[in-house]
Each structure stands twice: as C-alpha cells, then as structure tokens.
C-alpha cells in the first residue's frame, strides 16, 4: 500500500493518476509517476518546459523586451527575445 501526502498547488497532467504538487513558497515539485506506470515522463517534461518558457517571457517583458514563441515540430518551444534599445 502506498501512502503519501503533499500540500500546495495541484496540477493534473494528462494521463497521470496523481497530480504534481507545487509548493508555492519554495517552488519545489512533488510527484510520483511510479517510473512511468502512473504517468508518462513526457507530460512532466512538457509542463516543465512550458513553465520555464513562461518564466523567461515574464523576465524579458519586465525588462521591456518583446517576446515571440513558436512551437516546433518536435514539441520543443522556440523563444525569440528582441532586446529593445534603451531597455535595462
């Protein structure tokens, strides 16, 4: 019998039996996909990639830069950040 508890923001990934839980105060993720039996690693990787892209876009926009996002055929994301003249 498996028994575990986590608190934070729960994120339900497609095909996963249990949510990924994010502790918003530390940024730590808690999850168990039982080596792929309870959810595909690809779904977690896709989520982490999207999260990293959002962080990069927020940081770039805070500095006054423009950002464009393009989904590539292999599932990766291409971010283009245009540095605005005079932006810090």
PDB file of N, CA, C and O in Angstrom, chain B, residues numbered from 101:
ATOM      1  N   UNK B 101       0.843  -1.173   0.000  1.00  0.00           N
ATOM      2  CA  UNK B 101       0.000   0.000   0.000  1.00  0.00           C
ATOM      3  C   UNK B 101       0.895   1.245   0.000  1.00  0.00           C
ATOM      4  O   UNK B 101       1.848   1.338   0.774  1.00  0.00           O
ATOM      5  N   UNK B 102       0.580   2.175  -0.860  1.00  0.00           N
ATOM      6  CA  UNK B 102       1.328   3.417  -0.962  1.00  0.00           C
ATOM      7  C   UNK B 102       0.564   4.501  -0.219  1.00  0.00           C
ATOM      8  O   UNK B 102      -0.661   4.586  -0.303  1.00  0.00           O
ATOM      9  N   UNK B 103       1.306   5.330   0.511  1.00  0.00           N
ATOM     10  CA  UNK B 103       0.668   6.389   1.261  1.00  0.00           C
ATOM     11  C   UNK B 103       1.600   7.593   1.275  1.00  0.00           C
ATOM     12  O   UNK B 103       2.743   7.500   1.724  1.00  0.00           O
ATOM     13  N   UNK B 104       1.108   8.717   0.782  1.00  0.00           N
ATOM     14  CA  UNK B 104       1.896   9.932   0.765  1.00  0.00           C
ATOM     15  C   UNK B 104       0.945  11.120   0.743  1.00  0.00           C
ATOM     16  O   UNK B 104      -0.178  11.026   0.249  1.00  0.00           O
ATOM     17  N   UNK B 105       1.412  12.233   1.283  1.00  0.00           N
ATOM     18  CA  UNK B 105       0.605  13.444   1.285  1.00  0.00           C
ATOM     19  C   UNK B 105       1.493  14.621   0.897  1.00  0.00           C
ATOM     20  O   UNK B 105       2.679  14.657   1.224  1.00  0.00           O
ATOM     21  N   UNK B 106       0.906  15.568   0.205  1.00  0.00           N
ATOM     22  CA  UNK B 106       1.618  16.789  -0.182  1.00  0.00           C
ATOM     23  C   UNK B 106       0.615  17.929  -0.175  1.00  0.00           C
ATOM     24  O   UNK B 106      -0.573  17.729  -0.427  1.00  0.00           O
ATOM     25  N   UNK B 107       1.103  19.126   0.117  1.00  0.00           N
ATOM     26  CA  UNK B 107       0.209  20.287   0.067  1.00  0.00           C
ATOM     27  C   UNK B 107       0.815  21.331  -0.850  1.00  0.00           C
ATOM     28  O   UNK B 107       2.036  21.452  -0.957  1.00  0.00           O
ATOM     29  N   UNK B 108      -0.051  22.082  -1.508  1.00  0.00           N
ATOM     30  CA  UNK B 108       0.358  23.108  -2.441  1.00  0.00           C
ATOM     31  C   UNK B 108      -0.610  23.150  -3.609  1.00  0.00           C
ATOM     32  O   UNK B 108      -1.749  22.694  -3.511  1.00  0.00           O
ATOM     33  N   UNK B 109      -0.144  23.697  -4.696  1.00  0.00           N
ATOM     34  CA  UNK B 109      -0.954  23.801  -5.906  1.00  0.00           C
ATOM     35  C   UNK B 109      -0.858  22.490  -6.670  1.00  0.00           C
ATOM     36  O   UNK B 109       0.236  22.080  -7.059  1.00  0.00           O
ATOM     37  N   UNK B 110      -1.982  21.832  -6.889  1.00  0.00           N
ATOM     38  CA  UNK B 110      -2.020  20.563  -7.618  1.00  0.00           C
ATOM     39  C   UNK B 110      -2.228  20.800  -9.106  1.00  0.00           C
ATOM     40  O   UNK B 110      -3.094  21.576  -9.511  1.00  0.00           O
ATOM     41  N   UNK B 111      -1.426  20.123  -9.910  1.00  0.00           N
ATOM     42  CA  UNK B 111      -1.520  20.239 -11.365  1.00  0.00           C
ATOM     43  C   UNK B 111      -1.783  18.850 -11.924  1.00  0.00           C
ATOM     44  O   UNK B 111      -0.965  17.943 -11.767  1.00  0.00           O
ATOM     45  N   UNK B 112      -2.926  18.688 -12.578  1.00  0.00           N
ATOM     46  CA  UNK B 112      -3.283  17.409 -13.172  1.00  0.00           C
ATOM     47  C   UNK B 112      -2.722  17.335 -14.583  1.00  0.00           C
ATOM     48  O   UNK B 112      -3.153  18.068 -15.473  1.00  0.00           O
ATOM     49  N   UNK B 113      -1.755  16.441 -14.779  1.00  0.00           N
ATOM     50  CA  UNK B 113      -1.169  16.245 -16.100  1.00  0.00           C
ATOM     51  C   UNK B 113      -1.961  15.190 -16.860  1.00  0.00           C
ATOM     52  O   UNK B 113      -2.497  14.267 -16.246  1.00  0.00           O
ATOM     53  N   UNK B 114      -2.046  15.306 -18.178  1.00  0.00           N
ATOM     54  CA  UNK B 114      -2.800  14.330 -18.970  1.00  0.00           C
ATOM     55  C   UNK B 114      -2.287  12.902 -18.744  1.00  0.00           C
ATOM     56  O   UNK B 114      -1.094  12.629 -18.873  1.00  0.00           O
ATOM     57  N   UNK B 115      -3.201  12.014 -18.410  1.00  0.00           N
ATOM     58  CA  UNK B 115      -2.871  10.601 -18.252  1.00  0.00           C
ATOM     59  C   UNK B 115      -2.205  10.230 -16.938  1.00  0.00           C
ATOM     60  O   UNK B 115      -1.884   9.061 -16.728  1.00  0.00           O
ATOM     61  N   UNK B 116      -1.991  11.180 -16.057  1.00  0.00           N
ATOM     62  CA  UNK B 116      -1.354  10.879 -14.769  1.00  0.00           C
ATOM     63  C   UNK B 116      -2.414  10.481 -13.751  1.00  0.00           C
ATOM     64  O   UNK B 116      -3.505  11.051 -13.724  1.00  0.00           O
ATOM     65  N   UNK B 117      -2.089   9.506 -12.920  1.00  0.00           N
ATOM     66  CA  UNK B 117      -3.019   9.059 -11.885  1.00  0.00           C
ATOM     67  C   UNK B 117      -3.136  10.057 -10.737  1.00  0.00           C
ATOM     68  O   UNK B 117      -4.194  10.187 -10.122  1.00  0.00           O
ATOM     69  N   UNK B 118      -2.032  10.766 -10.452  1.00  0.00           N
ATOM     70  CA  UNK B 118      -1.995  11.685  -9.322  1.00  0.00           C
ATOM     71  C   UNK B 118      -1.429  13.024  -9.786  1.00  0.00           C
ATOM     72  O   UNK B 118      -0.633  13.073 -10.723  1.00  0.00           O
ATOM     73  N   UNK B 119      -1.839  14.109  -9.130  1.00  0.00           N
ATOM     74  CA  UNK B 119      -1.342  15.427  -9.555  1.00  0.00           C
ATOM     75  C   UNK B 119       0.113  15.660  -9.164  1.00  0.00           C
ATOM     76  O   UNK B 119       0.630  15.042  -8.233  1.00  0.00           O
ATOM     77  N   UNK B 120       0.751  16.553  -9.885  1.00  0.00           N
ATOM     78  CA  UNK B 120       2.030  17.115  -9.488  1.00  0.00           C
ATOM     79  C   UNK B 120       1.680  18.241  -8.524  1.00  0.00           C
ATOM     80  O   UNK B 120       0.797  19.050  -8.811  1.00  0.00           O
ATOM     81  N   UNK B 121       2.358  18.300  -7.390  1.00  0.00           N
ATOM     82  CA  UNK B 121       2.043  19.307  -6.389  1.00  0.00           C
ATOM     83  C   UNK B 121       3.222  20.266  -6.271  1.00  0.00           C
ATOM     84  O   UNK B 121       4.362  19.849  -6.064  1.00  0.00           O
ATOM     85  N   UNK B 122       2.927  21.563  -6.408  1.00  0.00           N
ATOM     86  CA  UNK B 122       3.955  22.598  -6.324  1.00  0.00           C
ATOM     87  C   UNK B 122       3.804  23.357  -5.014  1.00  0.00           C
ATOM     88  O   UNK B 122       2.749  23.923  -4.728  1.00  0.00           O
ATOM     89  N   UNK B 123       4.865  23.360  -4.229  1.00  0.00           N
ATOM     90  CA  UNK B 123       4.907  24.169  -3.017  1.00  0.00           C
ATOM     91  C   UNK B 123       5.227  25.594  -3.464  1.00  0.00           C
ATOM     92  O   UNK B 123       6.360  25.876  -3.856  1.00  0.00           O
ATOM     93  N   UNK B 124       4.259  26.478  -3.412  1.00  0.00           N
ATOM     94  CA  UNK B 124       4.417  27.833  -3.934  1.00  0.00           C
ATOM     95  C   UNK B 124       5.414  28.674  -3.150  1.00  0.00           C
ATOM     96  O   UNK B 124       5.920  29.668  -3.673  1.00  0.00           O
ATOM     97  N   UNK B 125       5.706  28.302  -1.919  1.00  0.00           N
ATOM     98  CA  UNK B 125       6.668  29.077  -1.142  1.00  0.00           C
ATOM     99  C   UNK B 125       8.114  28.714  -1.487  1.00  0.00           C
ATOM    100  O   UNK B 125       9.013  29.542  -1.340  1.00  0.00           O
ATOM    101  N   UNK B 126       8.339  27.485  -1.945  1.00  0.00           N
ATOM    102  CA  UNK B 126       9.706  27.049  -2.254  1.00  0.00           C
ATOM    103  C   UNK B 126       9.937  26.766  -3.731  1.00  0.00           C
ATOM    104  O   UNK B 126      11.079  26.739  -4.191  1.00  0.00           O
ATOM    105  N   UNK B 127       8.845  26.553  -4.481  1.00  0.00           N
ATOM    106  CA  UNK B 127       8.975  26.188  -5.887  1.00  0.00           C
ATOM    107  C   UNK B 127       9.268  24.714  -6.105  1.00  0.00           C
ATOM    108  O   UNK B 127       9.452  24.282  -7.243  1.00  0.00           O
ATOM    109  N   UNK B 128       9.314  23.945  -5.039  1.00  0.00           N
ATOM    110  CA  UNK B 128       9.596  22.514  -5.142  1.00  0.00           C
ATOM    111  C   UNK B 128       8.375  21.747  -5.658  1.00  0.00           C
ATOM    112  O   UNK B 128       7.237  22.031  -5.283  1.00  0.00           O
ATOM    113  N   UNK B 129       8.642  20.766  -6.526  1.00  0.00           N
ATOM    114  CA  UNK B 129       7.587  19.907  -7.042  1.00  0.00           C
ATOM    115  C   UNK B 129       7.629  18.559  -6.345  1.00  0.00           C
ATOM    116  O   UNK B 129       8.699  18.011  -6.084  1.00  0.00           O
ATOM    117  N   UNK B 130       6.460  18.040  -6.051  1.00  0.00           N
ATOM    118  CA  UNK B 130       6.352  16.685  -5.521  1.00  0.00           C
ATOM    119  C   UNK B 130       5.474  15.900  -6.467  1.00  0.00           C
ATOM    120  O   UNK B 130       4.393  16.351  -6.847  1.00  0.00           O
ATOM    121  N   UNK B 131       5.941  14.722  -6.847  1.00  0.00           N
ATOM    122  CA  UNK B 131       5.162  13.890  -7.751  1.00  0.00           C
ATOM    123  C   UNK B 131       5.660  12.459  -7.664  1.00  0.00           C
ATOM    124  O   UNK B 131       6.768  12.195  -7.197  1.00  0.00           O
ATOM    125  N   UNK B 132       4.829  11.551  -8.118  1.00  0.00           N
ATOM    126  CA  UNK B 132       5.229  10.152  -8.235  1.00  0.00           C
ATOM    127  C   UNK B 132       4.507   9.578  -9.442  1.00  0.00           C
ATOM    128  O   UNK B 132       3.282   9.461  -9.450  1.00  0.00           O
ATOM    129  N   UNK B 133       5.272   9.226 -10.453  1.00  0.00           N
ATOM    130  CA  UNK B 133       4.665   8.591 -11.622  1.00  0.00           C
ATOM    131  C   UNK B 133       5.015   7.102 -11.663  1.00  0.00           C
ATOM    132  O   UNK B 133       4.772   6.433 -12.667  1.00  0.00           O
ATOM    133  N   UNK B 134       5.583   6.585 -10.573  1.00  0.00           N
ATOM    134  CA  UNK B 134       5.902   5.161 -10.414  1.00  0.00           C
ATOM    135  C   UNK B 134       6.660   4.643 -11.635  1.00  0.00           C
ATOM    136  O   UNK B 134       6.290   3.649 -12.261  1.00  0.00           O
ATOM    137  N   UNK B 135       7.750   5.376 -11.945  1.00  0.00           N
ATOM    138  CA  UNK B 135       8.607   5.021 -13.090  1.00  0.00           C
ATOM    139  C   UNK B 135       7.827   4.876 -14.392  1.00  0.00           C
ATOM    140  O   UNK B 135       8.088   3.976 -15.190  1.00  0.00           O
ATOM    141  N   UNK B 136       6.877   5.765 -14.591  1.00  0.00           N
ATOM    142  CA  UNK B 136       6.110   5.767 -15.832  1.00  0.00           C
ATOM    143  C   UNK B 136       4.837   4.953 -15.804  1.00  0.00           C
ATOM    144  O   UNK B 136       4.052   5.005 -16.751  1.00  0.00           O
ATOM    145  N   UNK B 137       4.614   4.202 -14.742  1.00  0.00           N
ATOM    146  CA  UNK B 137       3.396   3.380 -14.670  1.00  0.00           C
ATOM    147  C   UNK B 137       2.161   4.212 -14.326  1.00  0.00           C
ATOM    148  O   UNK B 137       1.045   3.845 -14.692  1.00  0.00           O
ATOM    149  N   UNK B 138       2.357   5.340 -13.617  1.00  0.00           N
ATOM    150  CA  UNK B 138       1.235   6.186 -13.209  1.00  0.00           C
ATOM    151  C   UNK B 138       1.161   7.464 -14.024  1.00  0.00           C
ATOM    152  O   UNK B 138       0.291   8.300 -13.780  1.00  0.00           O
ATOM    153  N   UNK B 139       2.043   7.630 -14.973  1.00  0.00           N
ATOM    154  CA  UNK B 139       2.026   8.818 -15.818  1.00  0.00           C
ATOM    155  C   UNK B 139       3.314   8.909 -16.616  1.00  0.00           C
ATOM    156  O   UNK B 139       4.387   8.556 -16.126  1.00  0.00           O
ATOM    157  N   UNK B 140       3.201   9.380 -17.835  1.00  0.00           N
ATOM    158  CA  UNK B 140       4.358   9.465 -18.719  1.00  0.00           C
ATOM    159  C   UNK B 140       5.262  10.641 -18.341  1.00  0.00           C
ATOM    160  O   UNK B 140       4.798  11.755 -18.097  1.00  0.00           O
ATOM    161  N   UNK B 141       6.563  10.358 -18.301  1.00  0.00           N
ATOM    162  CA  UNK B 141       7.562  11.393 -18.011  1.00  0.00           C
ATOM    163  C   UNK B 141       7.464  12.543 -19.011  1.00  0.00           C
ATOM    164  O   UNK B 141       7.728  13.694 -18.664  1.00  0.00           O
ATOM    165  N   UNK B 142       7.084  12.229 -20.251  1.00  0.00           N
ATOM    166  CA  UNK B 142       6.957  13.256 -21.298  1.00  0.00           C
ATOM    167  C   UNK B 142       5.987  14.357 -20.898  1.00  0.00           C
ATOM    168  O   UNK B 142       6.205  15.521 -21.234  1.00  0.00           O
ATOM    169  N   UNK B 143       4.934  14.013 -20.195  1.00  0.00           N
ATOM    170  CA  UNK B 143       3.950  15.021 -19.778  1.00  0.00           C
ATOM    171  C   UNK B 143       4.555  15.962 -18.739  1.00  0.00           C
ATOM    172  O   UNK B 143       4.307  17.167 -18.773  1.00  0.00           O
ATOM    173  N   UNK B 144       5.347  15.416 -17.819  1.00  0.00           N
ATOM    174  CA  UNK B 144       6.024  16.261 -16.835  1.00  0.00           C
ATOM    175  C   UNK B 144       7.050  17.141 -17.533  1.00  0.00           C
ATOM    176  O   UNK B 144       7.159  18.329 -17.228  1.00  0.00           O
ATOM    177  N   UNK B 145       7.802  16.571 -18.466  1.00  0.00           N
ATOM    178  CA  UNK B 145       8.794  17.350 -19.217  1.00  0.00           C
ATOM    179  C   UNK B 145       8.141  18.488 -19.987  1.00  0.00           C
ATOM    180  O   UNK B 145       8.669  19.599 -20.025  1.00  0.00           O
ATOM    181  N   UNK B 146       6.994  18.214 -20.599  1.00  0.00           N
ATOM    182  CA  UNK B 146       6.266  19.240 -21.349  1.00  0.00           C
ATOM    183  C   UNK B 146       5.818  20.371 -20.420  1.00  0.00           C
ATOM    184  O   UNK B 146       5.926  21.547 -20.767  1.00  0.00           O
ATOM    185  N   UNK B 147       5.317  20.004 -19.241  1.00  0.00           N
ATOM    186  CA  UNK B 147       4.900  21.000 -18.254  1.00  0.00           C
ATOM    187  C   UNK B 147       6.086  21.856 -17.810  1.00  0.00           C
ATOM    188  O   UNK B 147       5.977  23.080 -17.751  1.00  0.00           O
ATOM    189  N   UNK B 148       7.214  21.222 -17.498  1.00  0.00           N
ATOM    190  CA  UNK B 148       8.398  21.954 -17.032  1.00  0.00           C
ATOM    191  C   UNK B 148       8.936  22.885 -18.116  1.00  0.00           C
ATOM    192  O   UNK B 148       9.394  23.988 -17.818  1.00  0.00           O
ATOM    193  N   UNK B 149       8.882  22.444 -19.363  1.00  0.00           N
ATOM    194  CA  UNK B 149       9.319  23.293 -20.474  1.00  0.00           C
ATOM    195  C   UNK B 149       8.429  24.528 -20.588  1.00  0.00           C
ATOM    196  O   UNK B 149       8.926  25.643 -20.748  1.00  0.00           O
ATOM    197  N   UNK B 150       7.121  24.329 -20.507  1.00  0.00           N
ATOM    198  CA  UNK B 150       6.182  25.452 -20.597  1.00  0.00           C
ATOM    199  C   UNK B 150       6.378  26.415 -19.431  1.00  0.00           C
ATOM    200  O   UNK B 150       6.307  27.631 -19.609  1.00  0.00           O
ATOM    201  N   UNK B 151       6.622  25.878 -18.249  1.00  0.00           N
ATOM    202  CA  UNK B 151       6.851  26.718 -17.067  1.00  0.00           C
ATOM    203  C   UNK B 151       8.116  27.550 -17.239  1.00  0.00           C
ATOM    204  O   UNK B 151       8.116  28.746 -16.949  1.00  0.00           O
ATOM    205  N   UNK B 152       9.186  26.930 -17.706  1.00  0.00           N
ATOM    206  CA  UNK B 152      10.448  27.652 -17.929  1.00  0.00           C
ATOM    207  C   UNK B 152      10.275  28.753 -18.972  1.00  0.00           C
ATOM    208  O   UNK B 152      10.827  29.843 -18.823  1.00  0.00           O
ATOM    209  N   UNK B 153       9.517  28.474 -20.018  1.00  0.00           N
ATOM    210  CA  UNK B 153       9.257  29.487 -21.047  1.00  0.00           C
ATOM    211  C   UNK B 153       8.488  30.664 -20.466  1.00  0.00           C
ATOM    212  O   UNK B 153       8.804  31.816 -20.766  1.00  0.00           O
ATOM    213  N   UNK B 154       7.496  30.395 -19.650  1.00  0.00           N
ATOM    214  CA  UNK B 154       6.725  31.483 -19.049  1.00  0.00           C
ATOM    215  C   UNK B 154       7.598  32.339 -18.150  1.00  0.00           C
ATOM    216  O   UNK B 154       7.481  33.564 -18.160  1.00  0.00           O
ATOM    217  N   UNK B 155       8.477  31.712 -17.369  1.00  0.00           N
ATOM    218  CA  UNK B 155       9.388  32.486 -16.519  1.00  0.00           C
ATOM    219  C   UNK B 155      10.294  33.376 -17.368  1.00  0.00           C
ATOM    220  O   UNK B 155      10.509  34.541 -17.035  1.00  0.00           O
ATOM    221  N   UNK B 156      10.822  32.833 -18.459  1.00  0.00           N
ATOM    222  CA  UNK B 156      11.705  33.612 -19.341  1.00  0.00           C
ATOM    223  C   UNK B 156      10.949  34.778 -19.973  1.00  0.00           C
ATOM    224  O   UNK B 156      11.483  35.883 -20.073  1.00  0.00           O
ATOM    225  N   UNK B 157       9.713  34.538 -20.399  1.00  0.00           N
ATOM    226  CA  UNK B 157       8.921  35.605 -21.012  1.00  0.00           C
ATOM    227  C   UNK B 157       8.614  36.716 -20.012  1.00  0.00           C
ATOM    228  O   UNK B 157       8.695  37.898 -20.347  1.00  0.00           O
ATOM    229  N   UNK B 158       8.267  36.338 -18.800  1.00  0.00           N
ATOM    230  CA  UNK B 158       7.974  37.336 -17.762  1.00  0.00           C
ATOM    231  C   UNK B 158       9.210  38.179 -17.490  1.00  0.00           C
ATOM    232  O   UNK B 158       9.122  39.405 -17.419  1.00  0.00           O
ATOM    233  N   UNK B 159      10.362  37.533 -17.336  1.00  0.00           N
ATOM    234  CA  UNK B 159      11.606  38.264 -17.053  1.00  0.00           C
ATOM    235  C   UNK B 159      11.969  39.204 -18.197  1.00  0.00           C
ATOM    236  O   UNK B 159      12.383  40.338 -17.958  1.00  0.00           O
ATOM    237  N   UNK B 160      11.817  38.742 -19.441  1.00  0.00           N
ATOM    238  CA  UNK B 160      12.145  39.579 -20.597  1.00  0.00           C
ATOM    239  C   UNK B 160      11.206  40.780 -20.692  1.00  0.00           C
ATOM    240  O   UNK B 160      11.649  41.898 -20.956  1.00  0.00           O
ATOM    241  N   UNK B 161       9.925  40.552 -20.480  1.00  0.00           N
ATOM    242  CA  UNK B 161       8.956  41.650 -20.584  1.00  0.00           C
ATOM    243  C   UNK B 161       9.140  42.675 -19.470  1.00  0.00           C
ATOM    244  O   UNK B 161       8.921  43.869 -19.677  1.00  0.00           O
ATOM    245  N   UNK B 162       9.544  42.209 -18.286  1.00  0.00           N
ATOM    246  CA  UNK B 162       9.816  43.146 -17.191  1.00  0.00           C
ATOM    247  C   UNK B 162      10.948  44.093 -17.551  1.00  0.00           C
ATOM    248  O   UNK B 162      11.003  45.216 -17.048  1.00  0.00           O
ATOM    249  N   UNK B 163      11.842  43.653 -18.411  1.00  0.00           N
ATOM    250  CA  UNK B 163      12.964  44.493 -18.845  1.00  0.00           C
ATOM    251  C   UNK B 163      12.629  45.289 -20.100  1.00  0.00           C
ATOM    252  O   UNK B 163      13.484  45.988 -20.642  1.00  0.00           O
ATOM    253  N   UNK B 164      11.375  45.183 -20.564  1.00  0.00           N
ATOM    254  CA  UNK B 164      10.945  45.959 -21.714  1.00  0.00           C
ATOM    255  C   UNK B 164      11.203  45.310 -23.058  1.00  0.00           C
ATOM    256  O   UNK B 164      11.061  45.961 -24.093  1.00  0.00           O
ATOM    257  N   UNK B 165      11.577  44.043 -23.065  1.00  0.00           N
ATOM    258  CA  UNK B 165      11.840  43.342 -24.318  1.00  0.00           C
ATOM    259  C   UNK B 165      10.550  42.737 -24.868  1.00  0.00           C
ATOM    260  O   UNK B 165       9.592  42.518 -24.127  1.00  0.00           O
ATOM    261  N   UNK B 166      10.534  42.471 -26.170  1.00  0.00           N
ATOM    262  CA  UNK B 166       9.395  41.777 -26.765  1.00  0.00           C
ATOM    263  C   UNK B 166       9.766  40.315 -26.961  1.00  0.00           C
ATOM    264  O   UNK B 166      10.921  39.969 -27.209  1.00  0.00           O
ATOM    265  N   UNK B 167       8.757  39.476 -26.842  1.00  0.00           N
ATOM    266  CA  UNK B 167       8.979  38.035 -26.889  1.00  0.00           C
ATOM    267  C   UNK B 167       8.002  37.408 -27.866  1.00  0.00           C
ATOM    268  O   UNK B 167       6.817  37.743 -27.881  1.00  0.00           O
ATOM    269  N   UNK B 168       8.512  36.494 -28.683  1.00  0.00           N
ATOM    270  CA  UNK B 168       7.626  35.678 -29.513  1.00  0.00           C
ATOM    271  C   UNK B 168       7.933  34.218 -29.233  1.00  0.00           C
ATOM    272  O   UNK B 168       9.066  33.848 -28.924  1.00  0.00           O
ATOM    273  N   UNK B 169       6.917  33.414 -29.348  1.00  0.00           N
ATOM    274  CA  UNK B 169       7.019  31.988 -29.025  1.00  0.00           C
ATOM    275  C   UNK B 169       6.564  31.176 -30.228  1.00  0.00           C
ATOM    276  O   UNK B 169       5.556  31.495 -30.859  1.00  0.00           O
ATOM    277  N   UNK B 170       7.306  30.133 -30.537  1.00  0.00           N
ATOM    278  CA  UNK B 170       6.951  29.274 -31.663  1.00  0.00           C
ATOM    279  C   UNK B 170       7.085  27.819 -31.236  1.00  0.00           C
ATOM    280  O   UNK B 170       8.133  27.411 -30.735  1.00  0.00           O
ATOM    281  N   UNK B 171       6.032  27.038 -31.430  1.00  0.00           N
ATOM    282  CA  UNK B 171       6.075  25.609 -31.147  1.00  0.00           C
ATOM    283  C   UNK B 171       6.704  24.911 -32.340  1.00  0.00           C
ATOM    284  O   UNK B 171       6.267  25.109 -33.474  1.00  0.00           O
ATOM    285  N   UNK B 172       7.716  24.105 -32.102  1.00  0.00           N
ATOM    286  CA  UNK B 172       8.408  23.400 -33.172  1.00  0.00           C
ATOM    287  C   UNK B 172       7.832  22.002 -33.359  1.00  0.00           C
ATOM    288  O   UNK B 172       7.157  21.476 -32.474  1.00  0.00           O
ATOM    289  N   UNK B 173       8.100  21.411 -34.505  1.00  0.00           N
ATOM    290  CA  UNK B 173       7.525  20.115 -34.869  1.00  0.00           C
ATOM    291  C   UNK B 173       7.891  19.017 -33.872  1.00  0.00           C
ATOM    292  O   UNK B 173       7.113  18.085 -33.665  1.00  0.00           O
ATOM    293  N   UNK B 174       9.062  19.118 -33.259  1.00  0.00           N
ATOM    294  CA  UNK B 174       9.486  18.076 -32.317  1.00  0.00           C
ATOM    295  C   UNK B 174       8.914  18.267 -30.918  1.00  0.00           C
ATOM    296  O   UNK B 174       9.237  17.504 -30.008  1.00  0.00           O
ATOM    297  N   UNK B 175       8.063  19.286 -30.739  1.00  0.00           N
ATOM    298  CA  UNK B 175       7.436  19.537 -29.445  1.00  0.00           C
ATOM    299  C   UNK B 175       8.173  20.541 -28.591  1.00  0.00           C
ATOM    300  O   UNK B 175       7.668  20.953 -27.547  1.00  0.00           O
ATOM    301  N   UNK B 176       9.352  20.941 -29.011  1.00  0.00           N
ATOM    302  CA  UNK B 176      10.086  21.953 -28.256  1.00  0.00           C
ATOM    303  C   UNK B 176       9.532  23.337 -28.561  1.00  0.00           C
ATOM    304  O   UNK B 176       8.766  23.519 -29.507  1.00  0.00           O
ATOM    305  N   UNK B 177       9.925  24.298 -27.755  1.00  0.00           N
ATOM    306  CA  UNK B 177       9.442  25.665 -27.899  1.00  0.00           C
ATOM    307  C   UNK B 177      10.626  26.569 -28.201  1.00  0.00           C
ATOM    308  O   UNK B 177      11.657  26.505 -27.531  1.00  0.00           O
ATOM    309  N   UNK B 178      10.469  27.409 -29.212  1.00  0.00           N
ATOM    310  CA  UNK B 178      11.496  28.385 -29.558  1.00  0.00           C
ATOM    311  C   UNK B 178      11.018  29.749 -29.096  1.00  0.00           C
ATOM    312  O   UNK B 178       9.970  30.232 -29.526  1.00  0.00           O
ATOM    313  N   UNK B 179      11.802  30.369 -28.211  1.00  0.00           N
ATOM    314  CA  UNK B 179      11.517  31.725 -27.764  1.00  0.00           C
ATOM    315  C   UNK B 179      12.487  32.668 -28.454  1.00  0.00           C
ATOM    316  O   UNK B 179      13.689  32.410 -28.519  1.00  0.00           O
ATOM    317  N   UNK B 180      11.952  33.749 -28.961  1.00  0.00           N
ATOM    318  CA  UNK B 180      12.794  34.805 -29.536  1.00  0.00           C
ATOM    319  C   UNK B 180      12.544  36.049 -28.711  1.00  0.00           C
ATOM    320  O   UNK B 180      11.412  36.517 -28.588  1.00  0.00           O
ATOM    321  N   UNK B 181      13.623  36.580 -28.144  1.00  0.00           N
ATOM    322  CA  UNK B 181      13.520  37.779 -27.315  1.00  0.00           C
ATOM    323  C   UNK B 181      14.242  38.898 -28.047  1.00  0.00           C
ATOM    324  O   UNK B 181      15.441  38.825 -28.316  1.00  0.00           O
ATOM    325  N   UNK B 182      13.475  39.932 -28.360  1.00  0.00           N
ATOM    326  CA  UNK B 182      14.038  41.092 -29.047  1.00  0.00           C
ATOM    327  C   UNK B 182      14.345  42.159 -28.005  1.00  0.00           C
ATOM    328  O   UNK B 182      13.452  42.685 -27.341  1.00  0.00           O
ATOM    329  N   UNK B 183      15.623  42.461 -27.884  1.00  0.00           N
ATOM    330  CA  UNK B 183      16.066  43.445 -26.910  1.00  0.00           C
ATOM    331  C   UNK B 183      15.739  44.829 -27.465  1.00  0.00           C
ATOM    332  O   UNK B 183      16.188  45.209 -28.546  1.00  0.00           O
ATOM    333  N   UNK B 184      14.956  45.557 -26.703  1.00  0.00           N
ATOM    334  CA  UNK B 184      14.551  46.891 -27.092  1.00  0.00           C
ATOM    335  C   UNK B 184      15.656  47.875 -26.730  1.00  0.00           C
ATOM    336  O   UNK B 184      16.177  47.868 -25.615  1.00  0.00           O
ATOM    337  N   UNK B 185      15.997  48.709 -27.686  1.00  0.00           N
ATOM    338  CA  UNK B 185      17.053  49.703 -27.461  1.00  0.00           C
ATOM    339  C   UNK B 185      16.680  50.577 -26.267  1.00  0.00           C
ATOM    340  O   UNK B 185      15.568  51.097 -26.180  1.00  0.00           O
ATOM    341  N   UNK B 186      17.627  50.724 -25.357  1.00  0.00           N
ATOM    342  CA  UNK B 186      17.411  51.566 -24.185  1.00  0.00           C
ATOM    343  C   UNK B 186      16.797  50.829 -23.013  1.00  0.00           C
ATOM    344  O   UNK B 186      16.689  51.383 -21.919  1.00  0.00           O
ATOM    345  N   UNK B 187      16.389  49.573 -23.230  1.00  0.00           N
ATOM    346  CA  UNK B 187      15.813  48.806 -22.120  1.00  0.00           C
ATOM    347  C   UNK B 187      16.930  48.313 -21.211  1.00  0.00           C
ATOM    348  O   UNK B 187      18.048  48.063 -21.663  1.00  0.00           O
ATOM    349  N   UNK B 188      16.624  48.178 -19.946  1.00  0.00           N
ATOM    350  CA  UNK B 188      17.625  47.742 -18.958  1.00  0.00           C
ATOM    351  C   UNK B 188      17.457  46.283 -18.675  1.00  0.00           C
ATOM    352  O   UNK B 188      18.200  45.721 -17.871  1.00  0.00           O
TER     353      UNK B 188
END
